[in-house]
Amino acid sequence: MRARARYLDAGSSEPLAPAAREVLLQAFDSGYADPLRLHGPARDSRLLLDNARAVVAASLGVRPDEVTFTSSGTAAVHLGLLGLLQGRSRTSRRLVHSAVEHSAVFAAARWWEQHAGGSNDVVAVDQHGLVAPGSLSDLLGEPAGVVAVQQASPEVGTVQSIPEVAAAAGDIPLFVDACATGARLPLPEGWAAAALSAHKWGGPPGVGVLLVRKGSRWRAPFPTDDRVDPRTSGFENVPAALAAAAALQARVAERDELNQRHERLAGTLRAALRTIPDTEIHGHPQQRLPHLVSFSCLYVDGEALVTELDGRGFAVASGSACTASAMEPSHVLVAMGALTHGNARVTLGPAATAEDVEALAVELPDVVAELRARIT
């Protein structure tokens, strides 16, 4: 029987947090009804949903009426970004976004071009993945509808200087993809709309959070139904929303302590990686997520590296593995001018231990050496 893996892919998804599990099971008994109906069970659901919204708002430092629950982080990205563009369509249909945005932003940009007659321009980044506000200002010499810059990269961990980006954008609304940061960092100032994903902080999968700042010009980009909130189609998964709120509240309460512990563990792994020849560690050396380590090894296939580590009991991700359909390297690493071969990403969750990271640090040099020996 296969041993339980050391799970080091929290950046993709975390196990359900204990606080979320308890709330989820209880909410299934009382949050099943459509919260817009007038009968008693519906009022119970509405109360639970309002409570979930209030908890999320308090945890993120926003207003409850700025919070909408969606079906995923990707759905929140699409609704937030395209809704801002739709709201600004009479001013400009031009989207300006960074070269290292999540693929959901690139997909929304293509949709905007193909179905709404819009256009988009890409802001270059430096070798660490940072957007230079000066480069953004150069692109904003012409009218733009929306600027999109992520709070942090889910692939290399670089944290953007969002207040500086917002200042460069001026009166142009800023969309911020905050899915990678989730409850890891406070929300920055300056956004008009933002997106988060609950399974990144121990909430249930299938719950996204869309934030639209009060007063922002947001218009529904897709067909809607008869719901009160135009940012929602169909009634929300009330039990899951409540569980997501409980997990977020719990994570924010332990955030500082968890970040300090993960920063120490990540430092242990980075020290081991520096001993491996022809290996490049990605991301900004200071402005970075504390729980994420991304690296590439020359003469190594990324998928082979992940598969070999999996066989030894370590679950990590390959951020730049070629996919069967596209056969293209990571657009993030390409934009940074970084090494794309043999890329892997380690992301630590609350359950990750020093023993897990130290064991990986011991195994990695041997794994890389063995994979390189196979191609010589």
C-alpha positions as CSV (number, residue, x, y, z in Angstrom):
1,M,0.0,0.0,0.0
2,R,1.4,3.4,-1.0
3,A,2.5,5.6,1.9
4,R,0.7,8.9,2.4
5,A,2.4,11.7,0.4
6,R,4.0,14.7,1.9
7,Y,1.6,17.3,0.4
8,L,3.6,20.3,-0.7
9,D,1.2,21.7,-3.3
10,A,-1.0,24.0,-1.2
11,G,-0.7,26.7,-3.9
12,S,-3.0,24.5,-6.0
13,S,-5.4,23.6,-3.3
14,E,-5.4,22.9,0.4
15,P,-7.3,20.2,2.3
16,L,-10.5,21.3,3.9
17,A,-9.8,23.2,7.1
18,P,-11.2,21.8,10.4
19,A,-13.3,24.9,10.9
20,A,-14.7,24.7,7.4
21,R,-15.6,21.0,7.7
22,E,-17.5,21.5,10.9
23,V,-19.5,24.5,9.6
24,L,-20.1,22.8,6.2
25,L,-21.8,19.7,7.8
26,Q,-24.0,21.9,10.0
27,A,-24.9,24.2,7.2
28,F,-26.2,21.4,5.0
29,D,-29.0,20.9,7.4
30,S,-30.1,24.6,7.5
31,G,-28.8,26.2,4.4
32,Y,-30.4,24.2,1.6
33,A,-33.2,26.6,0.6
34,D,-33.1,29.4,-2.0
35,P,-32.3,32.5,0.1
36,L,-34.5,34.7,-2.0
37,R,-37.7,32.9,-1.2
38,L,-40.0,34.2,1.6
39,H,-40.7,31.1,3.7
40,G,-38.9,30.1,6.9
41,P,-36.2,27.8,5.4
42,A,-35.3,30.5,2.9
43,R,-34.9,33.0,5.6
44,D,-32.6,30.6,7.4
45,S,-30.5,30.3,4.2
46,R,-30.5,34.1,3.8
47,L,-29.3,34.6,7.3
48,L,-26.5,32.1,6.8
49,L,-25.5,33.7,3.5
50,D,-25.5,37.2,5.0
51,N,-23.4,35.9,7.9
52,A,-20.9,34.3,5.4
53,R,-20.7,37.6,3.5
54,A,-20.1,39.6,6.7
55,V,-17.4,37.3,7.9
56,V,-15.6,37.4,4.6
57,A,-15.9,41.2,4.5
58,A,-14.5,41.6,8.1
59,S,-11.6,39.2,7.3
60,L,-10.7,41.1,4.2
61,G,-11.4,44.6,5.4
62,V,-14.1,45.4,2.9
63,R,-17.9,46.1,3.0
64,P,-20.4,43.2,3.0
65,D,-22.1,44.6,0.0
66,E,-18.8,44.5,-1.9
67,V,-18.7,40.6,-1.5
68,T,-20.2,38.2,-4.0
69,F,-19.7,34.4,-3.9
70,T,-19.1,32.8,-7.3
71,S,-18.5,29.2,-8.5
72,S,-14.7,29.5,-8.5
73,G,-11.8,31.8,-8.4
74,T,-11.7,31.7,-12.2
75,A,-15.3,32.7,-12.4
76,A,-14.6,35.6,-10.1
77,V,-11.7,36.7,-12.3
78,H,-13.8,36.6,-15.4
79,L,-16.8,38.5,-13.8
80,G,-14.6,41.0,-12.1
81,L,-12.4,41.9,-15.0
82,L,-15.0,41.8,-17.8
83,G,-17.6,43.5,-15.7
84,L,-15.2,46.5,-15.2
85,L,-14.4,46.5,-18.9
86,Q,-18.1,46.5,-19.7
87,G,-18.7,49.3,-17.3
88,R,-16.0,51.4,-19.0
89,S,-16.9,50.4,-22.6
90,R,-18.0,53.9,-23.5
91,T,-14.7,55.4,-22.4
92,S,-12.4,52.7,-23.8
93,R,-12.5,49.0,-24.7
94,R,-8.7,48.6,-24.2
95,L,-7.4,46.3,-21.5
96,V,-3.9,46.7,-20.1
97,H,-2.5,43.7,-18.1
98,S,0.8,42.4,-17.0
99,A,2.7,39.6,-18.9
100,V,2.6,37.4,-15.8
101,E,-1.2,37.3,-15.1
102,H,-3.0,34.0,-14.5
103,S,-4.2,32.2,-17.7
104,A,-7.8,33.2,-16.6
105,V,-6.9,36.8,-17.3
106,F,-5.5,36.0,-20.7
107,A,-8.6,34.0,-21.5
108,A,-10.8,36.9,-20.5
109,A,-8.7,39.2,-22.7
110,R,-9.2,37.0,-25.7
111,W,-12.9,36.8,-25.1
112,W,-13.1,40.6,-24.8
113,E,-11.3,40.9,-28.2
114,Q,-13.4,38.2,-29.9
115,H,-16.9,39.0,-28.5
116,A,-16.8,42.6,-27.4
117,G,-14.6,44.3,-30.0
118,G,-12.0,45.1,-27.4
119,S,-8.2,45.2,-27.4
120,N,-5.5,44.5,-25.0
121,D,-1.9,45.4,-24.4
122,V,0.6,43.6,-22.2
123,V,3.0,45.2,-19.7
124,A,6.4,43.7,-19.5
125,V,8.0,42.6,-16.2
126,D,11.6,42.4,-15.0
127,Q,13.6,39.3,-14.2
128,H,11.8,38.8,-10.9
129,G,8.3,39.2,-12.4
130,L,7.7,42.7,-11.1
131,V,5.7,45.3,-13.1
132,A,7.5,48.6,-13.3
133,P,5.0,51.4,-12.7
134,G,7.0,53.5,-15.3
135,S,6.4,50.8,-18.0
136,L,2.7,50.8,-17.1
137,S,2.5,54.6,-17.3
138,D,4.1,54.5,-20.8
139,L,1.2,52.2,-22.0
140,L,-1.4,54.4,-20.4
141,G,-0.5,57.3,-22.6
142,E,-3.5,56.2,-24.7
143,P,-7.0,55.8,-23.2
144,A,-7.6,52.5,-21.4
145,G,-10.7,50.9,-19.9
146,V,-9.1,48.7,-17.2
147,V,-5.7,47.8,-15.8
148,A,-5.2,44.2,-14.5
149,V,-2.2,43.3,-12.2
150,Q,-2.2,40.4,-9.9
151,Q,-1.4,40.8,-6.2
152,A,1.1,37.9,-6.4
153,S,2.2,35.3,-8.8
154,P,0.9,31.8,-8.0
155,E,3.9,30.4,-10.0
156,V,6.9,32.3,-8.8
157,G,5.6,34.0,-5.7
158,T,6.5,37.6,-6.6
159,V,4.3,40.1,-4.8
160,Q,3.5,43.2,-6.9
161,S,3.6,46.8,-5.6
162,I,-0.2,47.3,-6.1
163,P,-0.4,50.8,-4.5
164,E,2.3,52.0,-6.9
165,V,0.5,50.3,-9.8
166,A,-2.8,51.9,-8.7
167,A,-1.1,55.3,-8.5
168,A,0.2,54.8,-12.1
169,A,-3.2,53.8,-13.3
170,G,-4.7,57.0,-11.9
171,D,-8.5,57.2,-12.7
172,I,-8.4,53.9,-14.7
173,P,-10.0,51.1,-12.6
174,L,-7.6,48.4,-11.4
175,F,-8.5,44.7,-11.3
176,V,-6.5,42.6,-8.9
177,D,-6.3,38.8,-9.0
178,A,-5.7,38.0,-5.4
179,C,-6.3,34.2,-5.7
180,A,-2.7,33.4,-5.0
181,T,-2.5,35.5,-1.8
182,G,-5.9,34.5,-0.5
183,A,-5.6,34.8,3.3
184,R,-1.8,34.9,3.1
185,L,-1.5,38.7,2.8
186,P,-3.9,41.6,3.5
187,L,-5.6,43.0,0.4
188,P,-3.7,46.0,-1.0
189,E,-5.3,49.4,-1.5
190,G,-6.3,50.8,-4.9
191,W,-8.4,48.0,-6.5
192,A,-11.8,48.5,-8.2
193,A,-12.5,44.8,-8.3
194,A,-10.7,41.7,-7.0
195,A,-11.0,37.9,-7.1
196,L,-10.1,35.2,-4.6
197,S,-10.5,31.5,-4.3
198,A,-11.6,29.7,-1.2
199,H,-9.8,26.4,-1.7
200,K,-6.5,28.3,-1.5
201,W,-7.1,28.9,2.2
202,G,-8.7,25.6,3.3
203,G,-12.3,26.4,2.2
204,P,-14.3,24.0,0.0
205,P,-13.6,23.9,-3.7
206,G,-16.1,25.5,-6.0
207,V,-16.3,28.8,-4.1
208,G,-14.8,32.0,-5.4
209,V,-15.1,35.5,-4.0
210,L,-15.7,38.5,-6.2
211,L,-15.1,41.9,-4.7
212,V,-16.4,45.0,-6.4
213,R,-15.6,48.3,-4.7
214,K,-18.6,50.5,-3.9
215,G,-18.9,53.1,-6.6
216,S,-17.0,51.2,-9.3
217,R,-18.5,51.2,-12.7
218,W,-19.3,47.5,-13.1
219,R,-21.8,46.0,-15.5
220,A,-22.7,42.4,-16.0
221,P,-20.7,41.0,-19.0
222,F,-22.8,37.8,-19.4
223,P,-26.5,37.1,-19.3
224,T,-28.0,37.2,-15.9
225,D,-31.3,35.9,-14.3
226,D,-33.7,37.3,-11.8
227,R,-31.4,37.4,-8.9
228,V,-31.1,40.6,-6.9
229,D,-27.3,40.8,-7.3
230,P,-26.3,41.0,-11.0
231,R,-22.9,39.6,-10.1
232,T,-24.6,36.2,-9.3
233,S,-26.3,33.7,-11.6
234,G,-28.4,31.2,-9.7
235,F,-28.6,31.1,-5.9
236,E,-25.3,30.6,-4.1
237,N,-24.0,27.4,-2.5
238,V,-24.9,28.6,1.0
239,P,-23.2,25.8,3.0
240,A,-20.0,26.1,1.0
241,A,-20.0,29.9,1.2
242,L,-20.4,29.7,5.0
243,A,-17.6,27.1,5.2
244,A,-15.3,29.3,3.1
245,A,-15.9,32.2,5.4
246,A,-15.1,30.1,8.5
247,A,-11.9,28.9,6.9
248,L,-10.9,32.4,5.9
249,Q,-11.5,33.8,9.4
250,A,-9.5,31.0,10.9
251,R,-6.6,31.5,8.5
252,V,-6.4,35.3,9.0
253,A,-6.2,34.7,12.8
254,E,-3.1,32.5,12.4
255,R,-1.7,34.3,9.3
256,D,1.3,36.0,10.9
257,E,2.5,33.0,12.8
258,L,2.0,30.7,9.8
259,N,3.8,33.1,7.4
260,Q,6.8,33.3,9.7
261,R,7.0,29.5,10.0
262,H,6.7,29.0,6.2
263,E,9.3,31.6,5.5
264,R,11.8,29.7,7.7
265,L,10.9,26.4,6.0
266,A,11.2,28.0,2.5
267,G,14.6,29.3,3.4
268,T,15.7,25.7,4.2
269,L,14.6,24.6,0.8
270,R,16.2,27.5,-1.0
271,A,19.5,26.8,0.7
272,A,19.4,23.2,-0.5
273,L,18.5,24.3,-4.1
274,R,21.6,26.6,-4.2
275,T,23.8,23.5,-3.9
276,I,22.4,21.9,-7.1
277,P,24.3,22.9,-10.2
278,D,22.5,24.7,-13.0
279,T,19.5,25.4,-10.9
280,E,17.6,28.7,-10.9
281,I,15.4,29.9,-8.1
282,H,12.6,32.2,-9.3
283,G,10.8,35.2,-7.9
284,H,11.7,38.4,-6.1
285,P,14.2,37.9,-3.3
286,Q,12.2,40.0,-0.8
287,Q,8.8,40.8,-2.3
288,R,7.5,37.2,-2.3
289,L,4.9,34.9,-0.8
290,P,6.3,33.2,2.2
291,H,5.1,29.7,1.5
292,L,6.2,29.4,-2.2
293,V,9.5,28.2,-3.7
294,S,9.7,28.0,-7.5
295,F,12.8,26.7,-9.3
296,S,14.1,25.3,-12.5
297,C,16.8,22.7,-13.2
298,L,18.6,22.7,-16.5
299,Y,18.7,19.4,-18.4
300,V,15.7,18.1,-16.5
301,D,12.1,17.6,-17.7
302,G,9.6,19.3,-15.3
303,E,7.0,16.5,-15.5
304,A,9.7,13.9,-14.9
305,L,10.9,15.8,-11.9
306,V,7.4,16.0,-10.4
307,T,6.7,12.3,-11.2
308,E,9.9,11.1,-9.6
309,L,9.3,13.1,-6.5
310,D,5.8,11.8,-6.4
311,G,7.2,8.3,-6.4
312,R,9.3,9.1,-3.4
313,G,6.3,10.5,-1.5
314,F,6.4,14.2,-2.3
315,A,3.5,16.0,-3.9
316,V,4.7,19.1,-5.7
317,A,3.6,21.0,-8.8
318,S,5.3,21.8,-12.1
319,G,4.6,25.4,-13.0
320,S,6.0,25.3,-16.5
321,A,5.5,21.7,-17.7
322,C,4.5,21.5,-21.3
323,T,0.9,20.4,-21.6
324,A,-0.2,17.7,-24.0
325,S,-2.4,20.2,-25.9
326,A,-0.2,23.3,-26.1
327,M,3.4,22.0,-25.7
328,E,4.4,25.4,-24.6
329,P,6.5,26.5,-21.6
330,S,5.2,28.7,-18.8
331,H,4.3,32.2,-20.1
332,V,5.3,33.6,-16.7
333,L,8.9,32.2,-16.9
334,V,9.2,33.3,-20.5
335,A,8.1,36.8,-19.6
336,M,10.7,36.9,-16.9
337,G,13.4,35.6,-19.2
338,A,13.9,32.7,-16.7
339,L,14.9,29.1,-17.2
340,T,11.8,27.1,-18.2
341,H,13.3,23.6,-18.2
342,G,12.7,21.3,-15.2
343,N,10.5,23.7,-13.4
344,A,8.8,22.7,-10.1
345,R,6.9,24.6,-7.5
346,V,6.7,23.8,-3.8
347,T,3.9,25.5,-1.8
348,L,3.5,25.0,2.0
349,G,0.2,24.6,3.8
350,P,-0.6,24.6,7.5
351,A,0.2,20.9,7.8
352,A,3.6,21.1,6.2
353,T,6.4,20.3,8.7
354,A,10.1,21.0,9.0
355,E,10.5,17.2,8.6
356,D,8.7,17.3,5.3
357,V,10.8,20.2,3.9
358,E,14.1,18.8,5.3
359,A,13.3,15.4,3.7
360,L,12.6,17.1,0.3
361,A,15.9,19.1,0.6
362,V,17.8,15.8,1.1
363,E,16.1,14.0,-1.9
364,L,16.2,16.8,-4.4
365,P,19.9,16.8,-5.3
366,D,19.8,13.0,-5.9
367,V,16.6,13.2,-7.9
368,V,18.0,15.9,-10.2
369,A,21.3,14.0,-10.6
370,E,19.5,10.8,-11.5
371,L,17.2,12.5,-14.1
372,R,20.2,14.2,-15.7
373,A,22.1,10.9,-15.8
374,R,19.3,9.4,-17.8
375,I,19.7,11.8,-20.7
376,T,23.5,11.6,-21.0
